[in-house]
């Protein structure tokens, strides 16, 4: 077997160590690896739609996806960014209900699609795997509740600052100090729950206050500590 083929196997995949698939036993991993399909997803392409009945899950090998929900006023609210090592669609598989979110690639991605039966069987037979999945679902619920709390307690400029800090912490900076994950102003607005015009205005305000720098669509954080203080200052 060639080196690349060995690395493609779930048993040898480094990405697997970052999600609950690490709890699968050797035989379960073999079955998953035999059944999975690796896919390339282009920036802007949809992995699955809101209301779609999923017949499997996606394990992210590379790239970033946004999980969003269409609100009653037609706005696309981004609820979570999903990156390398994370799994998409497992809640719908476990509940056996249609997806209540849409997954869209923010940049070019590589994902492994794992058929539903290769997840349901170990869920029924492997308590360690079941516990890992439940922990992930609880963590996702807490993250969702935290997001709702942020929307209610912070103003738009503070929420944008918080989102930028989150992106820096989780996705890093390039060699020039700009955020590696480059969200469009519309995507950033959808993350913090505001209109695009308001997002643009508040990003410009953060720049004028010397908290961030902007080069085209790229953003750099000048002083993360001051940005954190600004977020925590309830007087704003």
C-alpha positions as CSV (number, residue, x, y, z in Angstrom):
1,X,0.0,0.0,0.0
2,X,1.4,3.4,-1.0
3,X,2.2,6.0,1.7
4,X,-0.7,8.3,0.7
5,X,-3.2,5.4,0.7
6,X,-2.1,4.5,4.3
7,X,-2.5,8.1,5.4
8,X,-6.0,8.2,3.9
9,X,-7.1,5.3,6.1
10,X,-9.1,6.3,9.2
11,X,-6.9,4.2,11.4
12,X,-3.9,6.4,10.4
13,X,-5.6,9.7,10.1
14,X,-4.3,12.4,12.4
15,X,-7.5,14.4,12.0
16,X,-9.4,11.6,13.7
17,X,-7.6,12.4,17.0
18,X,-9.5,15.7,17.3
19,X,-13.0,14.3,17.2
20,X,-15.2,11.6,18.7
21,X,-14.2,9.1,16.0
22,X,-11.1,8.4,18.1
23,X,-13.3,6.3,20.4
24,X,-14.1,3.8,17.7
25,X,-12.4,0.4,18.0
26,X,-10.1,-1.1,15.4
27,X,-12.8,-3.0,13.6
28,X,-15.2,-0.1,13.6
29,X,-12.5,2.2,12.2
30,X,-11.8,-0.3,9.4
31,X,-15.4,-0.4,8.5
32,X,-15.6,3.4,8.4
33,X,-12.5,3.6,6.4
34,X,-13.8,1.1,3.8
35,X,-17.1,2.9,3.5
36,X,-16.0,6.6,3.6
37,X,-15.7,8.8,0.5
38,X,-13.2,11.7,0.4
39,X,-14.5,14.8,-1.3
40,X,-13.1,18.2,-2.4
41,X,-15.5,21.1,-1.7
42,X,-15.0,24.4,-3.4
43,X,-15.3,27.8,-1.5
44,X,-19.0,28.8,-1.5
45,X,-20.3,25.3,-2.2
46,X,-22.9,23.7,0.1
47,X,-22.3,20.5,2.0
48,X,-25.9,20.1,3.0
49,X,-29.0,22.4,3.1
50,X,-31.3,23.3,6.0
51,X,-34.2,20.9,5.9
52,X,-32.2,18.1,4.2
53,X,-32.4,14.6,5.5
54,X,-28.7,13.5,5.9
55,X,-27.6,10.0,5.1
56,X,-24.2,10.4,6.7
57,X,-21.7,12.7,8.4
58,X,-18.8,14.8,7.2
59,X,-15.4,14.7,8.9
60,X,-13.4,17.9,8.0
61,X,-9.8,17.0,6.9
62,X,-9.0,20.6,5.7
63,X,-10.7,24.0,5.4
64,X,-13.5,25.8,7.2
65,X,-17.3,25.5,6.9
66,X,-20.0,27.8,8.3
67,X,-23.1,26.4,9.9
68,X,-26.0,28.8,9.4
69,X,-29.7,29.1,9.8
70,X,-32.2,31.2,7.8
71,X,-34.1,33.5,10.1
72,X,-37.7,34.6,9.8
73,X,-36.6,37.9,8.1
74,X,-34.6,36.0,5.5
75,X,-31.2,36.7,7.1
76,X,-28.5,34.0,7.2
77,X,-27.3,33.7,10.8
78,X,-24.0,32.0,11.2
79,X,-24.1,29.9,14.4
80,X,-20.7,28.1,14.2
81,X,-17.5,27.8,12.2
82,X,-16.3,24.2,11.8
83,X,-12.7,23.5,11.0
84,X,-10.2,20.7,10.6
85,X,-10.9,17.7,12.8
86,X,-14.5,18.5,13.5
87,X,-17.6,16.6,12.4
88,X,-20.7,17.9,10.6
89,X,-24.1,16.5,10.7
90,X,-24.0,14.0,13.6
91,X,-26.8,15.6,15.5
92,X,-29.2,15.0,12.6
93,X,-28.0,11.5,12.2
94,X,-28.6,10.7,15.9
95,X,-32.0,12.4,16.1
96,X,-33.0,10.9,12.7
97,X,-34.4,14.3,11.8
98,X,-33.8,16.8,9.0
99,X,-30.9,19.1,9.4
100,X,-31.9,22.5,10.9
101,X,-28.7,24.1,9.7
102,X,-27.0,24.6,6.4
103,X,-23.2,23.9,6.0
104,X,-21.3,26.0,3.4
105,X,-17.6,26.0,2.7
106,X,-15.9,29.3,3.6
107,X,-12.7,28.3,1.7
108,X,-11.7,25.2,-0.3
109,X,-12.2,22.1,1.8
110,X,-11.5,18.4,1.9
111,X,-14.0,16.3,3.8
112,X,-14.6,12.6,4.4
113,X,-18.2,11.5,4.0
114,X,-19.1,8.6,6.3
115,X,-22.4,6.7,5.7
116,X,-25.1,6.8,8.4
117,X,-24.9,3.1,9.1
118,X,-21.2,3.3,10.0
119,X,-22.1,5.7,12.7
120,X,-25.4,4.3,14.0
121,X,-24.0,0.7,14.6
122,X,-21.1,1.8,16.8
123,X,-23.5,4.2,18.6
124,X,-25.5,1.1,19.6
125,X,-22.6,-1.1,20.4
126,X,-19.7,1.1,21.7
127,X,-20.5,3.0,25.0
128,X,-17.2,4.9,24.8
129,X,-18.1,6.2,21.3
130,X,-21.7,7.1,22.4
131,X,-20.3,9.1,25.4
132,X,-17.9,11.0,23.1
133,X,-20.8,11.9,20.8
134,X,-23.0,13.0,23.7
135,X,-20.2,15.2,25.1
136,X,-19.8,16.9,21.7
137,X,-23.5,17.5,21.5
138,X,-23.6,19.1,25.0
139,X,-20.6,21.2,24.1
140,X,-22.3,22.4,20.9
141,X,-25.4,23.3,22.9
142,X,-23.4,25.3,25.4
143,X,-21.6,27.1,22.6
144,X,-25.0,28.0,21.1
145,X,-26.3,29.2,24.5
146,X,-23.1,31.3,24.9
147,X,-23.6,32.9,21.5
148,X,-27.2,33.9,22.4
149,X,-25.9,35.4,25.7
150,X,-23.3,37.4,23.8
151,X,-25.9,38.8,21.4
152,X,-28.0,40.0,24.3
153,X,-25.2,41.5,26.5
154,X,-22.8,43.0,24.0
155,X,-23.2,45.8,21.4
156,X,-22.4,45.3,17.7
157,X,-18.9,46.7,17.9
158,X,-18.0,44.5,21.0
159,X,-19.4,41.4,19.2
160,X,-17.3,42.1,16.1
161,X,-14.2,42.5,18.3
162,X,-15.1,39.2,20.1
163,X,-15.5,37.4,16.7
164,X,-12.2,38.7,15.5
165,X,-10.4,37.5,18.7
166,X,-12.1,34.1,18.3
167,X,-10.9,33.9,14.7
168,X,-7.3,34.8,15.8
169,X,-7.3,32.3,18.6
170,X,-8.7,29.4,16.6
171,X,-7.3,30.0,13.1
172,X,-4.2,32.1,13.7
173,X,-2.4,34.8,11.7
174,X,-0.4,34.8,8.5
175,X,3.2,35.9,8.2
176,X,2.2,39.6,8.0
177,X,0.0,39.4,11.1
178,X,-3.4,39.3,9.3
179,X,-6.1,36.8,10.3
180,X,-5.7,33.6,8.3
181,X,-9.4,33.0,8.1
182,X,-10.7,35.9,5.9
183,X,-14.4,36.3,6.4
184,X,-16.3,38.7,4.1
185,X,-18.0,41.6,5.7
186,X,-21.3,39.9,5.0
187,X,-20.1,36.7,6.7
188,X,-18.8,38.7,9.7
189,X,-22.1,40.5,10.0
190,X,-23.9,37.1,9.9
191,X,-21.7,35.8,12.7
192,X,-22.4,38.7,15.0
193,X,-26.1,39.1,14.0
194,X,-26.2,42.6,12.4
195,X,-26.7,44.2,9.0
196,X,-23.7,44.4,6.6
197,X,-23.8,48.2,6.7
198,X,-23.6,48.2,10.5
199,X,-20.7,45.7,10.4
200,X,-18.7,47.8,7.9
201,X,-19.3,50.9,10.0
202,X,-18.2,49.3,13.3
203,X,-15.2,47.6,11.7
204,X,-14.1,51.1,10.5
205,X,-14.7,52.4,14.0
206,X,-12.4,49.7,15.5
207,X,-9.7,50.7,13.0
208,X,-10.1,54.5,13.8
209,X,-9.7,53.6,17.5
210,X,-6.4,51.8,16.7
211,X,-7.6,48.3,17.8
212,X,-7.3,46.7,14.3
213,X,-5.6,47.3,11.0
214,X,-7.2,46.7,7.6
215,X,-5.6,45.9,4.2
216,X,-8.3,45.3,1.6
217,X,-10.5,42.6,3.0
218,X,-7.8,41.4,5.5
219,X,-7.9,42.4,9.1
220,X,-5.1,42.4,11.7
221,X,-5.5,42.8,15.5
222,X,-3.2,45.6,16.8
223,X,-3.5,44.8,20.5
224,X,-5.4,41.7,21.6
225,X,-5.3,42.8,25.3
226,X,-6.9,46.2,24.6
227,X,-9.5,44.5,22.4
228,X,-10.3,42.1,25.2
229,X,-10.7,45.0,27.6
230,X,-13.0,46.8,25.2
231,X,-15.2,43.7,24.9
232,X,-15.5,43.4,28.7
233,X,-16.2,47.1,29.3
234,X,-20.0,47.2,29.9
235,X,-20.0,51.0,29.6
236,X,-19.8,50.5,25.8
